[in-house]
């Protein structure tokens, strides 16, 4: 079960990394500089993880068409049952 501290942490990380506009971030820096600095220092690893994931997503999804890039991947498995095949 997620406690209030965990919920506040999750809300801050998502707000800062995904939802806050540039104007909202500037306002937070101006009015709550110490609290923002403390939270960023405390949750730096999680914020970086979300930022890296966001950048990767933006590179994969094309903003113009919102379609994913094509990847040509083939999974090749050679499975032998108990009998070895002679080649």
PLY file of the C-alpha trace (Angstrom):
ply
format ascii 1.0
element vertex 87
property float x
property float y
property float z
element edge 86
property int vertex1
property int vertex2
end_header
0.00 0.00 0.00
1.28 3.43 -0.94
1.60 5.84 1.97
1.13 9.63 1.84
4.89 10.25 1.49
5.14 7.83 -1.45
2.12 9.42 -3.10
3.57 12.92 -2.67
6.88 11.71 -4.13
5.16 10.17 -7.15
3.01 13.28 -7.69
6.02 15.60 -7.55
8.10 13.51 -9.96
5.28 13.23 -12.49
4.38 16.92 -12.19
7.98 18.10 -12.55
8.99 15.70 -15.31
5.83 15.41 -17.41
3.07 17.87 -16.67
4.50 21.21 -15.51
4.73 23.90 -18.17
7.79 26.12 -18.42
5.81 28.96 -16.85
4.75 26.77 -13.90
8.36 25.70 -13.34
9.53 29.32 -13.37
6.83 30.25 -10.85
7.82 27.35 -8.59
11.47 28.41 -8.78
10.57 31.99 -7.89
8.18 31.28 -5.01
9.43 27.96 -3.57
13.11 27.81 -4.49
14.26 26.02 -1.31
11.52 23.38 -1.37
11.97 22.74 -5.09
15.74 22.42 -4.68
15.30 20.01 -1.74
12.80 17.83 -3.63
14.94 17.74 -6.78
17.98 16.76 -4.74
16.03 14.07 -2.88
14.38 12.59 -5.99
17.12 13.26 -8.56
17.47 9.63 -9.59
13.75 9.17 -10.21
13.46 12.49 -12.08
16.39 11.48 -14.32
14.78 8.10 -15.00
11.49 9.73 -16.08
13.36 12.30 -18.19
15.38 9.59 -19.95
12.24 7.56 -20.61
10.46 10.64 -21.96
13.35 11.46 -24.33
13.46 7.85 -25.57
9.71 7.88 -26.17
9.96 11.17 -28.07
12.71 9.72 -30.28
10.71 6.58 -31.07
7.33 8.21 -31.68
7.26 10.61 -34.58
5.54 13.84 -33.43
4.15 14.57 -36.91
2.26 11.33 -37.36
2.27 9.79 -33.87
3.30 6.51 -35.44
6.15 4.40 -34.18
9.29 3.82 -36.16
9.59 0.45 -37.77
11.97 -2.06 -36.31
12.97 -5.13 -38.24
13.70 -7.74 -35.64
13.66 -11.46 -36.04
13.66 -13.91 -33.18
15.42 -17.04 -34.24
15.33 -20.07 -32.03
16.92 -23.40 -32.74
15.34 -25.92 -30.43
16.21 -29.55 -30.40
14.35 -32.14 -28.46
16.31 -34.93 -26.85
17.45 -36.13 -30.30
20.30 -34.30 -31.99
19.80 -33.77 -35.70
22.67 -34.76 -37.95
23.63 -32.12 -40.44
0 1
1 2
2 3
3 4
4 5
5 6
6 7
7 8
8 9
9 10
10 11
11 12
12 13
13 14
14 15
15 16
16 17
17 18
18 19
19 20
20 21
21 22
22 23
23 24
24 25
25 26
26 27
27 28
28 29
29 30
30 31
31 32
32 33
33 34
34 35
35 36
36 37
37 38
38 39
39 40
40 41
41 42
42 43
43 44
44 45
45 46
46 47
47 48
48 49
49 50
50 51
51 52
52 53
53 54
54 55
55 56
56 57
57 58
58 59
59 60
60 61
61 62
62 63
63 64
64 65
65 66
66 67
67 68
68 69
69 70
70 71
71 72
72 73
73 74
74 75
75 76
76 77
77 78
78 79
79 80
80 81
81 82
82 83
83 84
84 85
85 86
